[in-house]
Amino acid sequence: MVARMAKRSPSMSEPTYFVLAALLDGPSHGYGIIKRADELSGGRVRLAVGTLYGALDRLAGDALIAVDSEETVQGRPRRYYRLTEDGRRAVTQEAARMEQAARVVMDRTSPAAGIAPA
């Protein structure tokens, strides 16, 4: 007999996760998202401008973010992006998935389990 695994949504990439997490604090423009993602990830996620705008286009196409407003700064347009409810739900679900996955290991390697972390 073959066991069937429950169908689940694929995990999101770390850069996507931190882009969405950066927007939890409210709307931001591209450079602000890059800086916040870097801060939130402890420097692990360093987004190049081209990578960020490709991700923003994809996330907007998936309705996870939306353009909140636009302004012109030094003659250049600046767009501010915000999370949609679907985006907030997606990043929250991903955080819960990662927490559950981490708990599987942490519970088994805790001193209470008799195994000290390395």
DSSP file (Angstrom, degrees, kcal/mol; ACC not computed):
  #  RESIDUE AA STRUCTURE BP1 BP2  ACC     N-H-->O    O-->H-N    N-H-->O    O-->H-N    TCO  KAPPA ALPHA  PHI   PSI    X-CA   Y-CA   Z-CA
    1    1 A M              0   0    0      0, 0.0     2,-0.5     0, 0.0     0, 0.0   0.000 360.0 360.0 360.0 134.4    0.0    0.0    0.0
    2    2 A V        -     0   0    0      1,-0.0     2,-0.3     0, 0.0     0, 0.0  -0.824 360.0-131.5 -97.8 126.1    1.3    3.4   -0.9
    3    3 A A        -     0   0    0     -2,-0.5     2,-0.5     1,-0.0    -1,-0.0  -0.556  18.1-139.2 -75.6 138.4    0.9    6.2    1.6
    4    4 A R        -     0   0    0     -2,-0.3     2,-0.3     3,-0.0    -1,-0.0  -0.839  10.6-141.1 -99.5 134.1   -0.5    9.4    0.2
    5    5 A M        -     0   0    0     -2,-0.5     2,-0.1     1,-0.1     3,-0.0  -0.706  27.4-104.3 -91.1 144.6    0.9   12.7    1.3
    6    6 A A        -     0   0    0     -2,-0.3     2,-0.3     1,-0.1    -1,-0.1  -0.405  39.4-109.3 -64.6 140.9   -1.4   15.6    1.9
    7    7 A K        +     0   0    0     -2,-0.1     2,-0.3    -3,-0.0    -1,-0.1  -0.564  46.3 176.5 -73.1 132.1   -1.2   18.2   -0.8
    8    8 A R        -     0   0    0     -2,-0.3     3,-0.1    -3,-0.0    -3,-0.0  -0.945  34.2-102.0-135.9 158.1    0.5   21.3    0.4
    9    9 A S        -     0   0    0     -2,-0.3     3,-0.1     1,-0.1     2,-0.0  -0.534  48.3-102.3 -76.2 146.7    1.5   24.6   -1.2
   10   10 A P        -     0   0    0      0, 0.0    -1,-0.1     0, 0.0     2,-0.1  -0.326  40.1-102.3 -67.4 150.8    5.2   24.9   -1.9
   11   11 A S        -     0   0    0      1,-0.1     2,-0.2    -3,-0.1    83,-0.0  -0.372  37.9-116.4 -69.4 153.3    7.3   26.9    0.4
   12   12 A M        -     0   0    0      1,-0.1    -1,-0.1    78,-0.1    -3,-0.0  -0.563  32.7 -96.8 -90.1 157.2    8.3   30.3   -0.7
   13   13 A S     >  -     0   0    0     -2,-0.2     4,-2.5     1,-0.1     5,-0.2  -0.274  31.9-113.7 -67.8 157.6   11.9   31.4   -1.3
   14   14 A E  H  > S+     0   0    0      1,-0.2     4,-2.4     2,-0.2     5,-0.2   0.915 116.2  51.2 -61.3 -44.7   13.7   33.2    1.4
   15   15 A P  H  > S+     0   0    0      0, 0.0     4,-2.2     0, 0.0    -1,-0.2   0.930 111.5  47.9 -59.3 -43.2   14.0   36.5   -0.6
   16   16 A T  H  > S+     0   0    0      1,-0.2     4,-2.5     2,-0.2     5,-0.2   0.923 110.4  52.6 -61.4 -44.0   10.2   36.4   -1.3
   17   17 A Y  H  X S+     0   0    0     -4,-2.5     4,-2.6     1,-0.2    -1,-0.2   0.920 112.3  44.3 -56.8 -46.4    9.5   35.7    2.4
   18   18 A F  H  X S+     0   0    0     -4,-2.4     4,-2.1     2,-0.2    -1,-0.2   0.793 109.5  55.6 -75.8 -27.1   11.6   38.7    3.5
   19   19 A V  H  X S+     0   0    0     -4,-2.2     4,-1.0    -5,-0.2    -1,-0.2   0.950 113.5  42.1 -63.7 -48.2   10.2   41.0    0.8
   20   20 A L  H >< S+     0   0    0     -4,-2.5     3,-0.5     1,-0.2     4,-0.4   0.908 113.7  52.1 -64.6 -41.7    6.7   40.2    2.1
   21   21 A A  H >< S+     0   0    0     -4,-2.6     3,-1.3     1,-0.2     4,-0.4   0.873 103.8  58.1 -62.4 -36.8    7.9   40.5    5.7
   22   22 A A  H >< S+     0   0    0     -4,-2.1     3,-0.7     1,-0.3    -1,-0.2   0.817 104.1  52.8 -61.8 -30.1    9.4   43.9    5.0
   23   23 A L  G X< S+     0   0    0     -4,-1.0     3,-1.3    -3,-0.5    60,-0.5   0.497  83.7  86.5 -86.8  -3.7    6.0   45.1    4.0
   24   24 A L  G <  S+     0   0    0     -3,-1.3    -1,-0.2    -4,-0.4    -2,-0.2   0.807  86.0  57.0 -63.0 -27.8    4.3   44.0    7.2
   25   25 A D  G <  S-     0   0    0     -3,-0.7    -1,-0.2    -4,-0.4    -2,-0.1   0.570 125.4 -83.8 -80.3  -8.8    5.3   47.3    8.7
   26   26 A G  S <  S-     0   0    0     -3,-1.3    -1,-0.3    -4,-0.1    55,-0.1  -0.686  71.3 -22.6 129.8 176.1    3.4   49.2    6.0
   27   27 A P        +     0   0    0      0, 0.0     2,-0.3     0, 0.0    55,-0.2  -0.164  61.4 172.7 -58.3 148.0    4.0   50.5    2.5
   28   28 A S  E     -A   81   0A   0     53,-1.9    53,-3.2     3,-0.0     2,-0.2  -0.986  28.5-119.3-152.6 157.0    7.5   51.0    1.3
   29   29 A H  E  >  -A   80   0A   0     -2,-0.3     4,-2.3    51,-0.3     5,-0.2  -0.454  45.7 -90.1 -91.7 172.2    9.4   51.8   -1.9
   30   30 A G  H  > S+     0   0    0     49,-0.5     4,-2.4     1,-0.2     5,-0.2   0.878 124.5  46.3 -52.8 -50.9   12.0   49.5   -3.5
   31   31 A Y  H  > S+     0   0    0      1,-0.2     4,-2.5     2,-0.2    -1,-0.2   0.891 112.2  52.6 -63.3 -38.0   15.1   50.8   -1.7
   32   32 A G  H  > S+     0   0    0      2,-0.2     4,-2.5     1,-0.2    -1,-0.2   0.883 109.2  49.6 -62.6 -38.6   13.2   50.7    1.6
   33   33 A I  H  X S+     0   0    0     -4,-2.3     4,-2.8     2,-0.2     5,-0.2   0.914 109.7  51.5 -66.0 -43.1   12.2   47.1    1.0
   34   34 A I  H  X S+     0   0    0     -4,-2.4     4,-1.9     1,-0.2    13,-0.3   0.940 113.6  44.1 -58.8 -48.6   15.9   46.1    0.1
   35   35 A K  H  X S+     0   0    0     -4,-2.5     4,-2.3     1,-0.2    -2,-0.2   0.916 115.3  47.4 -63.8 -44.0   17.1   47.7    3.4
   36   36 A R  H  X S+     0   0    0     -4,-2.5     4,-3.2     2,-0.2     5,-0.2   0.897 110.7  51.1 -67.7 -40.3   14.4   46.2    5.5
   37   37 A A  H  X S+     0   0    0     -4,-2.8     4,-1.9     2,-0.2     8,-0.4   0.901 110.7  50.2 -62.4 -40.0   14.8   42.7    4.0
   38   38 A D  H  <>S+     0   0    0     -4,-1.9     5,-2.8    -5,-0.2     4,-0.3   0.930 114.1  44.6 -62.1 -46.2   18.5   42.9    4.8
   39   39 A E  H ><5S+     0   0    0     -4,-2.3     3,-1.3     1,-0.2    -2,-0.2   0.940 113.9  48.2 -63.3 -49.0   17.8   44.0    8.4
   40   40 A L  H 3<5S+     0   0    0     -4,-3.2    -1,-0.2     1,-0.3    -2,-0.2   0.826 113.3  48.0 -64.3 -32.1   15.1   41.4    9.0
   41   41 A S  T ><5S-     0   0    0     -4,-1.9     3,-1.0    -5,-0.2    -1,-0.3   0.413 112.4-116.0 -89.5   2.4   17.2   38.5    7.6
   42   42 A G  T < 5S-     0   0    0     -3,-1.3    -3,-0.2    -4,-0.3    -2,-0.1   0.816  76.1 -52.3  66.7  28.6   20.3   39.5    9.6
   43   43 A G  T 3 <S+     0   0    0     -5,-2.8    -1,-0.2    -6,-0.3    -4,-0.1   0.416 115.6 111.9  88.5  -1.3   22.1   40.3    6.3
   44   44 A R  S <  S+     0   0    0     -3,-1.0     2,-0.8    -6,-0.3    -2,-0.1   0.850  71.3  56.7 -72.5 -33.9   21.4   36.9    4.6
   45   45 A V        +     0   0    0     -8,-0.4     2,-0.6    -7,-0.2    -4,-0.2  -0.867  61.5 169.4-106.6 107.3   19.0   38.4    2.0
   46   46 A R        -     0   0    0     -2,-0.8     2,-0.4    -3,-0.1   -11,-0.1  -0.907  21.2-155.1-118.2 100.7   20.7   41.1    0.0
   47   47 A L        -     0   0    0     -2,-0.6     2,-0.2   -13,-0.3    -9,-0.1  -0.603   6.3-140.5 -84.2 128.7   18.5   41.9   -2.9
   48   48 A A     >  -     0   0    0     -2,-0.4     4,-2.7     1,-0.1     5,-0.2  -0.564  28.0-114.4 -76.9 151.7   19.8   43.3   -6.1
   49   49 A V  H  > S+     0   0    0      1,-0.2     4,-2.5     2,-0.2     5,-0.2   0.912 116.3  48.6 -55.9 -47.1   17.6   46.0   -7.6
   50   50 A G  H  > S+     0   0    0      1,-0.2     4,-1.7     2,-0.2    -1,-0.2   0.885 112.1  49.3 -62.1 -39.2   16.8   43.9  -10.7
   51   51 A T  H  > S+     0   0    0      2,-0.2     4,-2.3     1,-0.2    -1,-0.2   0.915 110.9  50.6 -65.0 -43.6   16.0   40.9   -8.6
   52   52 A L  H  X S+     0   0    0     -4,-2.7     4,-3.0     1,-0.2    -2,-0.2   0.945 110.6  46.7 -61.2 -49.3   13.7   43.0   -6.4
   53   53 A Y  H  X S+     0   0    0     -4,-2.5     4,-2.1     1,-0.2    -1,-0.2   0.835 111.2  52.0 -68.9 -30.2   11.7   44.5   -9.2
   54   54 A G  H  X S+     0   0    0     -4,-1.7     4,-2.1    -5,-0.2    -1,-0.2   0.916 112.5  46.5 -64.1 -42.8   11.3   41.2  -10.9
   55   55 A A  H  X S+     0   0    0     -4,-2.3     4,-3.1     2,-0.2     5,-0.2   0.904 110.9  51.8 -65.9 -41.8   10.0   39.8   -7.5
   56   56 A L  H  X S+     0   0    0     -4,-3.0     4,-2.4     1,-0.2     5,-0.2   0.908 109.5  49.8 -62.6 -41.3    7.7   42.8   -7.0
   57   57 A D  H  X S+     0   0    0     -4,-2.1     4,-2.2     2,-0.2    -1,-0.2   0.924 113.9  45.7 -60.9 -44.3    6.2   42.3  -10.5
   58   58 A R  H  X S+     0   0    0     -4,-2.1     4,-1.7     2,-0.2    -2,-0.2   0.921 113.3  48.8 -65.6 -44.6    5.6   38.6   -9.8
   59   59 A L  H  <>S+     0   0    0     -4,-3.1     5,-2.8     1,-0.2     6,-1.0   0.869 111.9  49.3 -65.1 -36.3    4.1   39.3   -6.3
   60   60 A A  H ><5S+     0   0    0     -4,-2.4     3,-1.4    -5,-0.2    -1,-0.2   0.901 109.5  52.1 -67.4 -40.3    1.8   41.9   -7.8
   61   61 A G  H 3<5S+     0   0    0     -4,-2.2    -2,-0.2     1,-0.3    -1,-0.2   0.812 109.6  49.3 -63.6 -30.1    0.8   39.5  -10.5
   62   62 A D  T 3<5S-     0   0    0     -4,-1.7    -1,-0.3    -5,-0.1    -2,-0.2   0.382 114.9-120.7 -88.1   3.0    0.0   36.9   -7.8
   63   63 A A  T < 5S+     0   0    0     -3,-1.4    24,-0.4     2,-0.2    23,-0.3   0.759  81.0 120.4  62.4  28.3   -2.0   39.6   -5.9
   64   64 A L  S   <S+     0   0    0     -5,-2.8    20,-2.2    22,-0.2     2,-0.3   0.705  80.1  19.3 -90.8 -23.4    0.2   39.3   -2.8
   65   65 A I  E     -B   83   0A   0     -6,-1.0     2,-0.3    18,-0.3    18,-0.2  -0.909  68.9-163.5-135.4 166.4    1.2   43.0   -3.1
   66   66 A A  E     -B   82   0A   0     16,-2.3    16,-2.5    -2,-0.3     2,-0.4  -0.981  34.9 -95.1-146.0 155.5   -0.2   46.1   -4.7
   67   67 A V  E     -B   81   0A   0     -2,-0.3    14,-0.3    14,-0.2     3,-0.1  -0.617  36.5-174.8 -70.2 126.3    1.1   49.5   -5.7
   68   68 A D  E     -     0   0A   0     12,-3.7     2,-0.3    -2,-0.4    13,-0.2   0.862  58.8 -28.1 -91.2 -44.4    0.0   51.8   -2.8
   69   69 A S  E     -B   80   0A   0     11,-1.2    11,-3.1     2,-0.0    -1,-0.4  -0.975  52.0-138.3-163.4 169.1    1.1   55.2   -4.2
   70   70 A E  E     +B   79   0A   0     -2,-0.3     2,-0.3     9,-0.2     9,-0.2  -0.986  19.0 171.5-137.0 148.0    3.5   56.9   -6.5
   71   71 A E  E     -B   78   0A   0      7,-2.2     7,-3.5    -2,-0.3     2,-0.5  -0.952  31.8-116.3-145.8 165.7    5.5   60.1   -6.2
   72   72 A T  E     -B   77   0A   0     -2,-0.3     2,-0.5     5,-0.2     3,-0.1  -0.936  28.1-176.3-109.1 124.9    8.3   61.8   -8.1
   73   73 A V  E >  S-B   76   0A   0      3,-3.1     3,-1.7    -2,-0.5    -2,-0.0  -0.982  74.0 -16.4-123.4 119.6   11.6   62.2   -6.3
   74   74 A Q  T 3  S-     0   0    0     -2,-0.5    -1,-0.2     1,-0.3    -2,-0.0   0.885 129.8 -52.5  51.8  43.2   14.4   64.1   -8.1
   75   75 A G  T 3  S+     0   0    0      1,-0.2    -1,-0.3    -3,-0.1    -3,-0.0   0.495 118.9 107.9  77.4   3.8   12.5   63.7  -11.4
   76   76 A R  E <  S- B   0  73A   0     -3,-1.7    -3,-3.1     2,-0.0    -1,-0.2  -0.920  72.0-115.7-116.8 139.3   12.2   59.9  -11.0
   77   77 A P  E     - B   0  72A   0      0, 0.0     2,-0.5     0, 0.0    -5,-0.2  -0.480  26.9-163.8 -71.9 140.7    9.0   58.0  -10.2
   78   78 A R  E     - B   0  71A   0     -7,-3.5    -7,-2.2    -2,-0.2     2,-0.4  -0.988   3.4-157.7-126.9 122.3    9.0   56.2   -6.9
   79   79 A R  E     - B   0  70A   0     -2,-0.5   -49,-0.5    -9,-0.2     2,-0.5  -0.804   3.7-151.1-100.2 139.7    6.4   53.5   -6.2
   80   80 A Y  E     -AB  29  69A   0    -11,-3.1   -12,-3.7    -2,-0.4   -11,-1.2  -0.927  14.0-156.7-107.6 133.8    5.3   52.4   -2.8
   81   81 A Y  E     -AB  28  67A   0    -53,-3.2   -53,-1.9    -2,-0.5     2,-0.3  -0.800   8.2-170.4-110.5 150.5    4.1   48.8   -2.4
   82   82 A R  E     - B   0  66A   0    -16,-2.5   -16,-2.3    -2,-0.3     2,-0.2  -0.952  28.1-103.2-135.3 156.6    1.8   47.4    0.2
   83   83 A L  E     - B   0  65A   0    -60,-0.5   -18,-0.3    -2,-0.3     2,-0.2  -0.520  30.2-143.1 -72.9 144.0    0.8   43.9    1.2
   84   84 A T     >  -     0   0    0    -20,-2.2     4,-2.6    -2,-0.2     5,-0.2  -0.535  33.7-100.2 -92.1 172.6   -2.7   42.7    0.2
   85   85 A E  H  > S+     0   0    0      1,-0.2     4,-2.5     2,-0.2     5,-0.2   0.900 127.9  52.4 -60.2 -39.1   -4.7   40.5    2.5
   86   86 A D  H  > S+     0   0    0    -23,-0.3     4,-2.5     2,-0.2    -1,-0.2   0.891 109.2  50.0 -63.0 -38.4   -3.6   37.5    0.5
   87   87 A G  H  > S+     0   0    0    -24,-0.4     4,-2.4   -23,-0.2     5,-0.2   0.910 110.5  48.5 -65.5 -43.2    0.0   38.6    0.9
   88   88 A R  H  X S+     0   0    0     -4,-2.6     4,-2.0     1,-0.2    -2,-0.2   0.913 113.5  47.9 -62.6 -42.3   -0.4   38.9    4.6
   89   89 A R  H  X S+     0   0    0     -4,-2.5     4,-2.7    -5,-0.2    -2,-0.2   0.913 111.2  51.0 -64.2 -42.9   -2.0   35.5    4.8
   90   90 A A  H  X S+     0   0    0     -4,-2.5     4,-2.1     1,-0.2    -2,-0.2   0.919 112.6  43.9 -63.6 -45.4    0.8   33.9    2.6
   91   91 A V  H  X S+     0   0    0     -4,-2.4     4,-2.1     2,-0.2    -1,-0.2   0.867 114.6  50.5 -70.7 -34.2    3.7   35.3    4.7
   92   92 A T  H  X S+     0   0    0     -4,-2.0     4,-2.1    -5,-0.2    -2,-0.2   0.915 111.1  48.3 -66.8 -43.3    1.9   34.4    7.9
   93   93 A Q  H  X S+     0   0    0     -4,-2.7     4,-2.3     1,-0.2    -2,-0.2   0.882 111.1  51.1 -64.2 -38.0    1.2   30.8    6.7
   94   94 A E  H  X S+     0   0    0     -4,-2.1     4,-2.5     2,-0.2    -1,-0.2   0.900 108.7  51.1 -66.9 -39.6    4.9   30.5    5.6
   95   95 A A  H  X S+     0   0    0     -4,-2.1     4,-2.3     1,-0.2    -2,-0.2   0.910 111.4  47.9 -62.4 -41.8    6.1   31.6    9.0
   96   96 A A  H  X S+     0   0    0     -4,-2.1     4,-2.3     2,-0.2    -2,-0.2   0.887 110.9  51.5 -65.8 -38.9    3.8   29.0   10.7
   97   97 A R  H  X S+     0   0    0     -4,-2.3     4,-2.2     2,-0.2    -2,-0.2   0.922 112.4  45.5 -63.6 -44.2    5.1   26.3    8.3
   98   98 A M  H  X S+     0   0    0     -4,-2.5     4,-2.6     2,-0.2    -2,-0.2   0.887 111.4  52.7 -67.4 -38.2    8.7   27.2    9.1
   99   99 A E  H  X S+     0   0    0     -4,-2.3     4,-2.3     2,-0.2    -2,-0.2   0.922 110.8  47.0 -62.5 -43.7    8.0   27.3   12.8
  100  100 A Q  H  X S+     0   0    0     -4,-2.3     4,-1.4     2,-0.2    -2,-0.2   0.908 112.9  49.3 -64.6 -41.6    6.4   23.9   12.7
  101  101 A A  H  X S+     0   0    0     -4,-2.2     4,-0.9     1,-0.2    -2,-0.2   0.901 112.2  48.0 -65.1 -40.9    9.3   22.5   10.7
  102  102 A A  H  X S+     0   0    0     -4,-2.6     4,-3.1     1,-0.2     3,-0.5   0.880 105.6  59.2 -66.6 -37.5   11.9   24.0   13.1
  103  103 A R  H  X S+     0   0    0     -4,-2.3     4,-2.6     1,-0.2     5,-0.3   0.853  96.3  62.3 -61.3 -34.8   10.0   22.6   16.1
  104  104 A V  H  X S+     0   0    0     -4,-1.4     4,-0.6     1,-0.2    -1,-0.2   0.907 115.2  32.3 -56.5 -42.8   10.4   19.0   14.7
  105  105 A V  H  X S+     0   0    0     -4,-0.9     4,-1.3    -3,-0.5     3,-0.4   0.918 118.2  51.9 -81.6 -46.4   14.2   19.4   15.0
  106  106 A M  H  X S+     0   0    0     -4,-3.1     4,-0.6     1,-0.3     3,-0.4   0.884 108.8  51.1 -62.1 -39.5   14.4   21.7   18.1
  107  107 A D  H  < S+     0   0    0     -4,-2.6     3,-0.3    -5,-0.2    -1,-0.3   0.830 112.6  47.2 -65.5 -30.7   12.1   19.4   20.2
  108  108 A R  H  < S+     0   0    0     -4,-0.6    -1,-0.2    -3,-0.4    -2,-0.2   0.653 117.3  41.4 -85.7 -15.8   14.3   16.4   19.3
  109  109 A T  H  < S+     0   0    0     -4,-1.3    -1,-0.2    -3,-0.4    -2,-0.2   0.294  87.5 113.8-114.4   8.9   17.6   18.2   20.0
  110  110 A S  S ><>S-     0   0    0     -4,-0.6     5,-1.5    -3,-0.3     3,-1.2  -0.387  80.5-110.9 -77.1 157.9   16.6   20.0   23.2
  111  111 A P  G > 5S+     0   0    0      0, 0.0     3,-1.5     0, 0.0    -1,-0.1   0.845 119.1  61.5 -56.2 -33.3   18.2   19.2   26.6
  112  112 A A  G 3 5S+     0   0    0      1,-0.3     4,-0.1     2,-0.1    -5,-0.1   0.802 100.9  53.3 -63.7 -28.0   14.8   17.8   27.7
  113  113 A A  G < 5S-     0   0    0     -3,-1.2    -1,-0.3     2,-0.2     3,-0.1   0.500 120.4-112.7 -84.3  -3.5   15.0   15.3   24.8
  114  114 A G  T < 5S+     0   0    0     -3,-1.5     2,-0.5    -4,-0.4    -2,-0.1   0.553  86.8 106.2  86.4   7.5   18.4   14.2   26.1
  115  115 A I      < -     0   0    0     -5,-1.5    -2,-0.2    -7,-0.0    -1,-0.2  -0.969  60.9-145.7-124.1 117.1   20.3   15.5   23.1
  116  116 A A        -     0   0    0     -2,-0.5    -6,-0.1    -5,-0.1     0, 0.0  -0.610  25.8-110.2 -81.4 137.9   22.4   18.7   23.6
  117  117 A P              0   0    0      0, 0.0    -1,-0.1     0, 0.0    -7,-0.0  -0.315 360.0 360.0 -61.7 150.1   22.6   21.0   20.6
  118  118 A A              0   0    0      0, 0.0    -2,-0.0     0, 0.0     0, 0.0   0.479 360.0 360.0 -73.5 360.0   26.0   21.2   18.9
